[in-house]
Amino acid sequence: MIKLSLQQQVRIILITAEMYFRQAATDLFVIFAVIIQPMIIALLALYMLRGTDNGEAIFVVVGSSLTGLWSGVLFMGGNSITQERWTGTLEHIVAVPVPLVLITFGKNLANVVQSLLSMAVAYALAMLLFGYSLQITQPVLFVISLLFTVFSFVSFGLLLAPIFMVNPSIQNLQNGLEFPIYILAGFMFPVALLPNWTTPFSYLLAPYWAARALHATSSGNAAFGEVALSWGMMLLWGAVYLVISSVLFRVMMRKARIDATLDMQ
């Protein structure tokens, strides 16, 4: 494996992200997961909240877009390596002198960025169908929170990919993993409504801190310290996910070479 400079690594990530973005743009499953499904969630929630103030509507818009982000990370991010195995290209990717983790990072980056379209769709639904006049209360902090969110979700996807690769049976639980994260991360309602014993589980999830930062800056006037705490936790958990995923990638590659099962499901 050749040693790559930081500039070369960034270039590999961006090229991979561009290629995957083009490929996923016509994938019907991706379109459903990151646009159609969040749109349905937003439509139902906005219908139930019709006649309420704009603050609750923007909460739903942000929350439904986060469901699209998580669905994209869970299904496309988790299967980002497995898809290469299904198409018979995994051996070729592993053979090139580029770390597999960089290629997977680029694919996850494209997936998360594409999933942000769900926010625009939900925003349009709230304005056009229900007549809400939506306004983000702290736009600068919201944009910064969005950048931290992208990093934390990409890191989360990087953690899931080798786990799904090493243990394919986990893929059978994918559908069941969607809604627990919706609930524990507080996408559509505050976690304070949940039993107290669930709160520590929420704190361990970067999506929870992402939802907390985005909700606070979009529909409320949160203190900067509160938002900065969420940013710090997203950085912390994102870094933890990256460290764990790097170990898992090495374990995965070592196991594949020993067992000669790289192309086997």
C-alpha positions in Angstrom: 0.0 0.0 0.0 1.5 3.3 -1.1 1.6 6.3 1.3 -0.8 9.0 0.3 -0.5 12.7 1.1 -3.5 14.5 2.7 -4.2 16.2 -0.6 -4.3 12.9 -2.4 -6.6 11.4 0.2 -9.0 14.3 -0.1 -8.9 14.0 -3.9 -9.7 10.3 -3.7 -12.6 10.9 -1.4 -14.1 13.7 -3.6 -13.7 11.7 -6.8 -15.4 8.6 -5.2 -18.1 10.8 -3.9 -18.8 12.3 -7.3 -18.9 8.9 -9.0 -21.2 7.4 -6.4 -23.5 10.5 -6.4 -24.0 10.1 -10.2 -24.7 6.4 -9.8 -27.1 6.8 -6.9 -29.0 9.7 -8.5 -30.9 7.2 -10.7 -31.2 4.4 -8.1 -34.9 4.1 -7.3 -34.2 2.6 -3.9 -32.0 5.6 -3.0 -34.6 8.0 -4.2 -37.2 6.4 -2.1 -35.1 6.2 1.0 -33.8 9.8 1.0 -36.7 11.7 -0.7 -40.0 9.8 -0.9 -40.0 8.2 2.6 -39.0 11.4 4.4 -41.6 13.3 2.3 -44.3 10.9 3.5 -43.2 11.3 7.1 -43.2 15.1 6.8 -46.6 15.1 5.0 -48.3 13.0 7.8 -46.7 15.0 10.6 -47.5 18.4 9.0 -51.1 17.3 8.4 -51.5 16.4 12.1 -49.9 19.8 13.0 -52.0 21.9 10.6 -53.1 25.1 12.1 -50.2 25.2 14.6 -47.4 27.8 14.6 -44.4 27.9 12.3 -42.0 26.7 15.1 -43.6 23.3 15.2 -43.6 23.1 11.4 -39.9 23.8 11.1 -39.3 21.2 13.8 -41.0 18.6 11.6 -39.2 19.7 8.5 -35.8 19.3 10.1 -36.8 16.0 11.8 -38.2 14.4 8.7 -35.0 15.3 6.8 -33.0 13.6 9.6 -35.0 10.4 9.0 -33.8 10.6 5.4 -30.2 11.0 6.5 -30.4 8.1 8.9 -32.1 5.8 6.3 -29.4 6.7 3.8 -26.6 6.0 6.3 -28.2 2.7 7.4 -29.0 1.2 4.0 -26.5 2.8 1.6 -23.7 3.5 4.1 -24.0 0.1 5.8 -24.1 -1.7 2.4 -21.4 0.5 0.8 -18.9 -2.4 0.8 -21.4 -5.2 0.4 -22.7 -3.6 -2.8 -19.3 -4.0 -4.3 -19.3 -7.6 -3.4 -22.7 -8.1 -5.0 -21.5 -6.5 -8.3 -18.2 -8.4 -8.3 -16.1 -5.3 -8.1 -14.9 -5.6 -4.5 -11.8 -7.6 -5.3 -10.7 -5.0 -7.9 -11.2 -2.1 -5.4 -9.2 -3.9 -2.7 -6.4 -4.6 -5.2 -5.8 -1.0 -6.1 -3.2 0.9 -4.0 -5.9 3.0 -2.3 -7.2 2.3 1.2 -10.7 0.8 1.1 -11.6 3.1 4.0 -11.1 6.2 1.8 -13.3 4.8 -1.0 -16.0 4.0 1.6 -15.7 7.4 3.1 -16.3 9.0 -0.3 -19.3 6.9 -1.0 -20.8 7.7 2.4 -20.1 11.4 1.9 -22.0 11.4 -1.4 -24.9 9.5 0.3 -25.2 11.9 3.2 -25.1 15.0 0.9 -27.7 13.5 -1.4 -29.9 12.8 1.6 -30.0 16.5 2.4 -32.4 16.8 -0.5 -35.1 15.5 1.9 -34.8 18.7 3.8 -35.6 20.8 0.7 -38.5 18.5 -0.1 -40.0 18.8 3.4 -39.5 22.6 3.4 -41.3 22.8 0.0 -44.2 20.7 1.3 -44.7 22.8 4.4 -44.8 26.0 2.3 -46.7 24.9 -0.7 -49.3 22.4 0.7 -49.8 23.8 4.2 -49.0 27.5 3.7 -46.4 27.8 6.5 -44.0 30.7 6.3 -40.9 29.0 7.6 -37.9 30.8 8.9 -34.7 29.4 10.5 -34.2 31.4 13.7 -30.4 31.1 13.7 -29.3 30.6 10.1 -25.5 30.9 10.6 -25.5 28.4 13.5 -27.8 26.2 11.6 -25.5 25.9 8.6 -22.5 25.2 10.9 -24.6 22.5 12.7 -25.4 21.0 9.3 -21.7 20.7 8.5 -21.1 18.9 11.8 -24.1 16.7 11.1 -22.6 15.6 7.7 -19.3 14.7 9.4 -21.0 12.7 12.2 -23.3 10.8 9.9 -20.5 10.0 7.4 -18.5 8.7 10.3 -21.4 6.6 11.5 -21.8 5.1 8.1 -18.1 4.3 8.0 -18.6 2.4 11.3 -21.5 0.4 9.9 -19.9 -0.7 6.6 -17.3 -3.1 7.9 -19.7 -4.5 10.5 -22.2 -5.4 7.8 -19.4 -6.8 5.7 -17.9 -9.1 8.4 -21.4 -10.2 9.6 -23.9 -10.2 6.7 -26.6 -11.5 9.0 -26.9 -8.1 10.5 -28.4 -6.9 7.2 -31.5 -8.8 8.2 -32.0 -6.3 11.0 -31.7 -3.2 8.9 -35.4 -2.4 8.7 -35.8 -2.9 12.4 -32.9 -0.4 13.1 -34.6 2.5 11.4 -37.3 3.5 13.9 -35.3 2.9 17.2 -32.8 5.6 16.0 -35.7 7.9 15.0 -37.0 7.7 18.5 -33.7 7.7 20.6 -32.2 10.5 18.6 -35.3 12.7 18.9 -35.8 13.4 15.3 -39.6 14.0 15.4 -40.1 14.7 19.1 -37.9 15.5 22.2 -36.3 12.6 24.0 -37.6 14.1 27.2 -40.9 12.4 26.4 -39.2 9.0 26.6 -38.6 7.0 29.9 -35.5 8.3 31.8 -33.6 5.0 31.4 -33.4 5.6 27.6 -31.6 8.9 27.9 -28.0 7.4 28.2 -28.5 5.5 25.0 -29.4 8.8 23.2 -26.2 10.4 24.5 -24.2 7.7 22.8 -25.6 8.5 19.4 -24.1 11.3 17.2 -27.5 11.6 15.4 -29.0 12.7 18.7 -26.6 15.6 19.1 -27.1 16.4 15.4 -30.9 16.6 15.9 -30.4 18.6 19.1 -28.2 21.2 17.3 -30.4 21.5 14.2 -33.7 21.7 16.2 -32.2 24.3 18.5 -30.9 26.5 15.8 -33.9 26.2 13.4 -36.9 26.5 15.7 -35.6 28.0 18.9 -33.2 30.7 20.2 -30.7 28.4 21.8 -27.7 29.7 23.7 -24.4 29.4 21.9 -23.0 27.2 24.7 -25.8 24.7 24.2 -25.2 24.5 20.5 -21.4 24.3 20.9 -21.9 21.4 23.3 -23.8 19.5 20.5 -21.0 20.4 18.0 -18.4 19.1 20.4 -20.3 15.8 21.0 -20.7 15.3 17.3 -16.9 15.8 16.8 -16.2 13.5 19.7 -18.5 10.6 18.6 -17.5 11.1 15.0 -13.8 10.7 16.0 -14.7 7.6 18.0 -16.6 6.1 15.1 -13.6 6.8 12.8 -11.1 5.1 15.2 -13.4 2.1 15.7 -14.1 1.8 11.9 -10.3 1.9 11.1 -9.8 -1.1 13.4 -12.8 -2.9 11.9 -11.6 -2.3 8.4 -8.2 -3.9 9.3 -10.0 -6.9 10.9 -12.2 -7.3 7.9 -9.3 -7.3 5.4 -7.3 -9.7 7.6 -10.2 -12.1 7.9 -10.9 -11.9 4.2 -7.3 -12.7 3.3 -7.1 -15.6 5.7 -10.4 -17.1 4.9 -10.3 -16.2 1.2 -14.0 -15.1 1.4 -13.7 -11.6 -0.1 -16.1 -12.5 -2.9 -18.4 -14.8 -0.9 -21.7 -13.8 0.7 
